[in-house]
Amino acid sequence: MKLLMIDDDTGLCELLSEYLCAQGYKIECKHDGEQGLKAALNGDYALILLDVMLPKLDGFDVLKRLRQTKLTPVIMLTAKGEDFDRIFGLELGADDYIPKPFNHRELLARVKAITRRIEHITSLSNNQTNKLNVNNIIINLAAREAYVDECKLSLTGTEYEVLALLVKSAGQVVSKEQISEEVLGRRLAAFDRSIDMHVSNIRKKIAEYNSTERIKTMRGAGYVFIQGE
């Protein structure tokens, strides 16, 4: 992946360029805010490392102008102990920050965390034929994974199958009997609460990320996955 570093410390830029290139990244450096902003707006970078204290245009102004048109992930490089800088940077749209001086391995860990997220989202968007997306719930049929607002749900195999069935049938009532037969492979016995418990667990896990009701109980009939407003 191609990274952009905007920092007036040329020595640090050289050291990080050598280190990150050895880790498989390609890095381009700019040493003032104006040049950095121009590169950020015109280039195609996976991530930007942005120093706060810059000549000509400080890091906050660079970030503010960048966010008007682009959502390229940004890690702010802040002075040690400057909590205001970190908070203000996040308010302006920075994805993360790391205080100077920093350990190169810690910076690499931050970079990897964000680039992994980019790769994950890209893989989802490139797999349109193998996924369902209803009311912000994404079902990746190939990987057998489920997401809410791009956050992966920690589902058991059965919970995944129940949710996938409900999403596939969005807007339609799915009976407990049908869920039991298609997911559990057996007929629903009298007083069997297993389906109710699976649905309850799914609701709780979705609610950890978004409290919007997704699965509605139809008394005496079953469940329906809400398509959205």
N, C-alpha and C positions, 0 to 999 in steps of 0.2 A: 504494500500500500504506500501511497505517496503522502508525505506529511509536510506541513509548512511550519517553520519556526520563525517567530518574529521576536527578536531580542537584539539589543545593541551590544551585548557582550560577545564579541567575535570569538574569543577563546572558548567560551562555553558552547557556542554554536558548533565550533570545529570538533570539540570533544563528543558532543551528543550526536553529531552527524556520523562520526566514526562508529560510535557505540550502536546506534539504531540501525545503521546500514548493516552491521554485523548480525543484527537480529532479523534481517530480511526486509527492512523498511527503506524507502528512498526518501531523503529529506532535502528540502530546499530552505535556505535561510535568507531573511531580510532583516536589515538592521535599523530601520526606523519605521514609525507608524504609517507614514504615507505610502512608502514602498510596500509595506506589509499588507495594508488594506487593498491596494491595487492588485497585488498578487492573489489575495484571498478572494476577491470578487471575480477575477478573471480566470483563475486556475481551478482545476478539479482535484481537490485534496480530500483525503479520507478524514483528516484530523488537523487541527491547528494548535500549536503551542504558542501562547501569547503572553509576553511579559507585560506587566502593568506599567513600569517606568520606561517610557520610550521617548526619543527625541521626535520633534515635529508633530506627533499625534500620539497621545498616550493610549495605553491598552484599552481603557474603558471606552474611549471615543471610537477606537477601531472596532471593538465588539458591538457597540451601539449601531454603528453604520452598517456593519456586516449583517446584523440581524434584521435589518430592514428588507433584505432581499434573499439572504441565504441562511440555511440551517446547518451548515457544516459544524460538526462537533468541535468544541473549543475547550482546552485545558488552560486555565490562567496560571501564570507563574507569578506568585505574590511574594512580598517581603515577609520574612519570618515574624510572626506575632501581629501582623496587620489584619485583625479580624474583620475590620470594616471593608478592606479590599476584597476579601473572600466573599463576604455577604453581598456586597454591591455587585461583584462580578456575576454571582449566581442570579441575582435579580435581573441583570441585563441579559441573561441567557447563556452564561457559561455552563458547560456540562460538568466541569470538575475544576479543582484548583490544587496546586501543590506549592508549598512555601519553599523559598530559597533560604539557605542551600539545601539541596535534596540529594538523596541517594539515587544513582542512575537506575538501580533495580526497581526502586519504588516508582519512578517515573515510567519505566517500561511496563510495570504492572498496571498502572493507570491507563496507559496507551492501549495495552492489550484488552483491558476490560471494555473500553469503548469500541475498539475495532471489531471485537467479537460480536458486540451488539449490532454493529453495522452489517457484518456478514450474515448474522441471523435474520435480520429484517429483510436483507436483499434476497436471501434464499427463500423466504416466505413469498415475497412479491414475484419471484421468478417461478413459483410453483402453483400458479393459479388453477391449473386443471386438477390438482390433487388436494384442493382445500375448499372448505366452506367458510363463509364469513357472513354471519347473521347477527345483527344487534351487537356488534363489537366482540362477538365470540368467534374465534378462528379455530377451525378443526383441520389439522393437517393429517389427511387420511394416509399419506405415504409413511409419515413418521409416527403415526398414532399418538399425536400430541394435541393438546388443547391450550388456547391462549385467551385471556381476556384483556383487552386494551394492550396487546402485545406483551403481556406478562404471562409466563408459562404457569399453568395450573399443575399442581402436584397431585395427579389423580391416579388411583389404582386402575388396573386394566378394566375392571368391571365398571367403575365410575366413568372412565373414558367412553366405553361402549354405550352406556346409558345416555350420556350427554350427546354423543355423536348421533344416536338414533333420534333424540328429541330435536336436535338442530336440523337434521335431514328432513324432519317432518314439521318444520317450523310453521306455526299458524294452525296446525291440525292437532286434535286431541289424540294422544297415544295412550291406550289403556295399559293398566298394570299387567294385564295378562299378556299383551303383545310384547311389552318390555321383557317380561320374564321368559317368554318363549324365545325371543330373538337374541337376548343377551345372555340369559342363564341357561338356555337350552332345555327348559322344563316348564310344565304348566304351573300356574300360580295356585298354590294350595290355600285353603281357607285360613284366615288369620295370619298369613305370611306377610311380615312387615319388611322383608329384605329390600324390596324396591323402594319403599318409603324411606328407608335408611340411606340407601345409595343416593337418592335424590336430595335428601337432607344434607348429606356430606358435600355433594356438589354445590348446593346453594351456599353453604358456609365458605367453601373454598373460593367461589366466585366473589362473595361479599368481602373477602379480604382485600380485593383490589377495586371493586366497584359495587356499590350497594344497590344499584338499579335492579329491580326485579326482572329476572329472565325466565324463570320457570314457574308457571302458575298451576296451582292445583284445581282441578275440576272435580268437585266432590261427586263421588260415585261413578266417575267416568275415567279419570286418569290424569294425565299432565299435558300441558301445552307449552311449547317454547315460544315466547313472545317475539314476533318479528321485528318490533320496533315501532316508534311513534310515527 
